[in-house]
Amino acid sequence: MNIQDQQTIHTKEANNGLGGDQLRETEQVIDASTRPSWTDADNLPLLPDQQPISTVRDSLYDLIPLGPREEKLIGTREFLRLQQVRQLGFVYRIWPGATHTRYEHSLGCYHLTVRALRALLQRGADGGLDGIPISSVQALVVASLLHDIGHYPYSHTIEELGHPIPHHEKIGRTIIEQSEIATILERDYHLSPERVADIIDPPRHRAMHSGDQLLSQLLSGALDVDKLDYLPRDARACNVPYGGVDVSRLLGSLRIHPNVHGQPRIVVTHKGISPLHSLLHARQEMFDNIYWHHTSRSLQAMLVRAVQDALLAGAMQAPQLVGLHDASLLALLESDVMPTSTRALAEQLTLRHPYKVVLEISRLAGRLFNRLDALFWDQERRRRIEQALASELATALETEIADYEILLDIPRPEKWEMDVWISFAHPPVGMEPLMNWVEVTGLQSDSLALYEQHQRRIRVLVNERLRPLLIAHQHDILLPTLEQIS
């Protein structure tokens, strides 16, 4: 089924009970023969860079054009909060320049989305957006701007707790559907807030609009604009030589193929292979050197335990975390209503007193690593083992150890998706016009995952005052005790 056929179906669905705005969303499709006069139902430019009313000067892209509707969105209270949420959480405690925010990153994603759509529009009917609903293009532009609107303070750290902490995409859905943002989407874009939220938080039990499903690959996937922005942005902020990607070449290689296993898909031409390969390695280098840095990970583990103890003590409820920014979260955790452990950890976070590493466990440790690694998915048990470890070591070493002074840092296992298709206008002998990434490059996601497993370390962290004692008894007391209670 081609895109035009799908569009016909959606128009019929609209006539069977959708509201007026939703009906209008399904009526207009991009027609390559009318270029360059692409406009929407209100005769506004399809992409905001066509007739911007203002610009934002960005550290990566210089000027980012904004249309009147985008200017309204970034002026909402919900979006402005992102100016006080650091993109990299505690990384600025090691690299002082890493103070850039989710606000900057969101603008960057929006800008790259507009560039990607512009590149596809210019392809016309030859691998471009011809036949794609105009509303799908607009929904993606808005979703790229709002994709982090529900983020908690300090990056992804708090989400590691799991229940009762919803993922930030779920929080984002609520904000998009119930705040001032919803009014702007309905009034100024004639878009359903639910539809925009679906691109950020894909529904499990109902289908997305076909055009939205297709274009959402630009926001979430192996070659998404999210990674294309945050990797170079994070590398620049930390002043490290990683994260380099030829963004322009990769965006210029994008095409829409009408039939990949019966469905339209976004693919890249052979010119996109090298920059995509760079993107994969840039991501791994940033994890190795920045995201998994031991001091940053220590501060994250301290925050996780501080929040967890506050929740378990009833001093805070999960919904209170929504709408906070970095400073307000720490202020809350340091307040008198919090349990002793939470206040102590929060104070040390404020003063930059990270817990110190006394033991590292690699994948080659076998069963011990696997048992500890599984604790990432059972945060309550992880806390019980931390408490038991503190108690046993206090007895064995005949010293006082509070139950929050020994923590386990267990980084999240990362996903290495390579569901990418490569198109060749003139395939070399032995190759086909359309092939998947593994067939073309020989590189499999399992290889990247295996490297990640060997690089990822589980660490035992302790209050700095305990470090000399535990280092001295690292192998005769600490390691045997950990093996016994885990």
Stockholm file with secondary structure:
# STOCKHOLM 1.0

chainA/1-486         MNIQDQQTIHTKEANNGLGGDQLRETEQVIDASTRPSWTDADNLPLLPDQQPISTVRDSLYDLIPLGPREEKLIGTREFLRLQQVRQLGFVYRIWPGATHTRYEHSLGCYHLTVRALRALLQRGADGGLDGIPISSVQALVVASLLHDIGHYPYSHTIEELGHPIPHHEKIGRTIIEQSEIATILERDYHLSPERVADIIDPPRHRAMHSGDQLLSQLLSGALDVDKLDYLPRDARACNVPYGGVDVSRLLGSLRIHPNVHGQPRIVVTHKGISPLHSLLHARQEMFDNIYWHHTSRSLQAMLVRAVQDALLAGAMQAPQLVGLHDASLLALLESDVMPTSTRALAEQLTLRHPYKVVLEISRLAGRLFNRLDALFWDQERRRRIEQALASELATALETEIADYEILLDIPRPEKWEMDVWISFAHPPVGMEPLMNWVEVTGLQSDSLALYEQHQRRIRVLVNERLRPLLIAHQHDILLPTLEQIS
#=GR chainA/1-486 SS CCHHHHHHHHHHHHTTTCCHHHHHHHHCBCCGGGTTCCBCTTSCBSSTTSSCSEEEEETTTEEEEECHHHHHHHTSHHHHGGGGSBTTGGGGGTSTTCCCBHHHHHHHHHHHHHHHHHHHHTTTTTTSSTTCBHHHHHHHHHHHHHTTTTCCSTTTGGGGGCTTSCCHHHHHHHHHHHSHHHHHIIIIICCCHHHHHHHHSCCSSSCCCHHHHHHGGGTSSTTCHHHHHHHHHHHHHHTCSCCCCCHHHHHHTEEEEEEETTEEEEEEEGGGHHHHHHHHHHHHHHIIIIITCHHHHHHHHHHHHHHHHHHHTTSSCGGGGTTCCHHHHHHHHTSTTSCHHHHHHHHHHHTTCCCEEEEEECGGGTHHHHHHHGGGGCHHHHHHHHHHHHHHHHHHHTSCCCTTSEEEECCCCCCCCCCCEEECSSCCTTCCSEEEHHHHHCCCHHHHHHHHHHHCCEEEEECGGGHHHHHHTIIIIIHHHHHHHC
#=GC SS_cons         CCHHHHHHHHHHHHTTTCCHHHHHHHHCBCCGGGTTCCBCTTSCBSSTTSSCSEEEEETTTEEEEECHHHHHHHTSHHHHGGGGSBTTGGGGGTSTTCCCBHHHHHHHHHHHHHHHHHHHHTTTTTTSSTTCBHHHHHHHHHHHHHTTTTCCSTTTGGGGGCTTSCCHHHHHHHHHHHSHHHHHIIIIICCCHHHHHHHHSCCSSSCCCHHHHHHGGGTSSTTCHHHHHHHHHHHHHHTCSCCCCCHHHHHHTEEEEEEETTEEEEEEEGGGHHHHHHHHHHHHHHIIIIITCHHHHHHHHHHHHHHHHHHHTTSSCGGGGTTCCHHHHHHHHTSTTSCHHHHHHHHHHHTTCCCEEEEEECGGGTHHHHHHHGGGGCHHHHHHHHHHHHHHHHHHHTSCCCTTSEEEECCCCCCCCCCCEEECSSCCTTCCSEEEHHHHHCCCHHHHHHHHHHHCCEEEEECGGGHHHHHHTIIIIIHHHHHHHC
//
